[in-house]
Amino acid sequence: MRNAVDLPNRHADLFLRLCLQNQGRLSKSKRQMDEYIRLTEAEITG
């Protein structure tokens, strides 16, 4: 993940926790969070 997307450590850690809580996917509502809104679909599903 860190090779594909440049996120601060705390945002990357939160991203992973959110995905783990949702069967490996980032929910549509979480994709709208300020930390992740700039990520493309390809970066999220990567």
N, C-alpha and C positions, 0 to 999 in steps of 0.2 A: 504494500500500500504506500509506504513512504517513498518508494521510487516513482510511483505514478502521480502522486498528489503531494503538494507541499502544504502541510497543515502544521500549526504549532502542536507540540506534544499533547497538551490537554484536549485539543479538539480531535486529534487522531484517537486518543484514548476513549473519548466520549463516543466517537463514531463507532468504534469497535464494540463498545458496551451496548449501544443502541441496536446494532445489528445482531448481536448475540441474543438480545432479549426478544427479537422479532424473527426468529428462525433464519437468521443469516441475511436479512434484508433491512434496508433503511426505509422506514415507512414514508409515505408521501407527505405526511404532516411534518416529519422530522427533516425532510429534504428542504423544507421552507425556512428552517432555522437560519439565522444570519451566518452561522459558521459554515453551512453547507450549500447555501443557495447558489453560490458561484460555481459549484461542481457540475460537470456535465453528466448526462446519463451514463455515458461510457465510463467515466471515472468512478461513478458510484457502483455500477454493476461489474466493472472491470474484471 
